[in-house]
Amino acid sequence: MENKSTNKKISREKEIVSLMIDLYHKGGENTLTMEEYLDIKEYSMERLDSCPFGEDKTFCSSCQVHCYDGDHREKIRLVMRHSAPRMLFYHPVMMLRHTLASLKRS
């Protein structure tokens, strides 16, 4: 059975990634079709559900294991590159928490 903190950590990661994918999809630089948008969103959630690190999970960007296949990895990089700086304006509290958690792990 999964630890409650793991569920919380994975849930938080899912929320952040989902918001970033949505932000990218709504943005002007969106290069994803609707099918690709739905695919990358579903794929990301599946990968987070099956993260082998559980409670010890780091942020995907700093993980040593690449669980995304090449095509999805490139798409999520596009999403992150576009959405990360914009998250400060759309979801400032969430971005601040994410940044502080990143700094704690450094």
C-alpha positions as CSV (number, residue, x, y, z in Angstrom):
1,M,0.0,0.0,0.0
2,E,1.3,3.5,-0.9
3,N,2.3,6.0,1.7
4,K,0.0,9.0,2.1
5,S,2.9,11.4,1.5
6,T,3.7,9.6,-1.7
7,N,0.1,10.0,-2.9
8,K,0.3,13.7,-2.0
9,K,3.6,14.2,-3.7
10,I,2.5,12.4,-6.9
11,S,-0.8,14.2,-6.8
12,R,1.0,17.6,-6.6
13,E,3.3,16.7,-9.5
14,K,0.3,15.6,-11.6
15,E,-1.5,18.9,-10.9
16,I,1.6,20.9,-11.9
17,V,2.3,18.9,-15.0
18,S,-1.4,19.0,-16.0
19,L,-1.5,22.8,-15.6
20,M,1.7,23.2,-17.6
21,I,0.4,21.1,-20.5
22,D,-2.9,23.1,-20.4
23,L,-1.0,26.4,-20.4
24,Y,1.1,25.3,-23.3
25,H,-2.0,24.1,-25.3
26,K,-3.7,27.4,-24.8
27,G,-0.6,29.4,-25.6
28,G,0.3,31.0,-28.9
29,E,3.3,28.7,-29.5
30,N,1.3,25.5,-29.3
31,T,2.5,23.0,-31.8
32,L,0.5,20.1,-30.5
33,T,-2.7,18.8,-32.2
34,M,-5.6,18.0,-30.0
35,E,-4.7,14.3,-30.2
36,E,-1.1,15.0,-29.2
37,Y,-2.3,17.3,-26.3
38,L,-4.5,14.5,-24.9
39,D,-1.8,11.9,-25.5
40,I,1.0,13.8,-23.7
41,K,-1.4,14.6,-20.8
42,E,-2.5,11.0,-20.4
43,Y,1.1,9.7,-20.9
44,S,2.5,12.1,-18.2
45,M,-0.1,11.0,-15.7
46,E,0.6,7.3,-16.4
47,R,4.3,7.9,-15.9
48,L,3.8,9.6,-12.6
49,D,1.5,6.8,-11.4
50,S,4.2,4.3,-12.2
51,C,7.2,6.2,-10.8
52,P,9.5,3.7,-9.2
53,F,10.8,6.1,-6.6
54,G,7.5,6.6,-4.8
55,E,8.1,8.5,-1.5
56,D,11.7,9.4,-2.6
57,K,10.6,10.9,-5.9
58,T,12.4,13.9,-7.1
59,F,11.1,16.3,-9.8
60,C,11.1,14.6,-13.2
61,S,13.4,17.3,-14.5
62,S,16.1,16.3,-12.0
63,C,15.5,12.5,-12.2
64,Q,18.3,10.2,-13.3
65,V,15.8,7.7,-14.8
66,H,14.3,8.7,-18.1
67,C,10.9,7.0,-18.1
68,Y,9.5,9.0,-21.0
69,D,10.1,7.6,-24.5
70,G,11.9,9.8,-26.9
71,D,8.9,11.3,-28.7
72,H,7.1,12.2,-25.4
73,R,10.3,13.5,-23.8
74,E,10.7,16.0,-26.6
75,K,7.1,17.1,-26.4
76,I,7.2,17.5,-22.6
77,R,10.4,19.6,-23.0
78,L,8.5,21.9,-25.4
79,V,5.7,22.2,-22.9
80,M,8.1,22.9,-19.9
81,R,10.2,25.4,-21.9
82,H,7.0,27.4,-22.7
83,S,5.0,27.0,-19.5
84,A,7.6,27.1,-16.7
85,P,8.2,30.9,-16.9
86,R,4.5,31.6,-17.4
87,M,3.5,29.6,-14.3
88,L,4.7,32.4,-12.2
89,F,1.9,34.6,-13.6
90,Y,-0.9,32.0,-13.8
91,H,-0.2,30.0,-10.6
92,P,2.3,32.0,-8.5
93,V,1.7,30.2,-5.2
94,M,2.2,26.8,-6.8
95,M,5.3,28.0,-8.6
96,L,6.8,29.4,-5.4
97,R,6.2,26.1,-3.6
98,H,7.7,24.1,-6.5
99,T,10.8,26.4,-6.5
100,L,11.2,26.2,-2.7
101,A,11.0,22.4,-2.9
102,S,13.6,22.3,-5.7
103,L,15.9,24.5,-3.6
104,K,15.5,22.2,-0.6
105,R,16.6,19.2,-2.7
106,S,19.7,20.9,-4.0
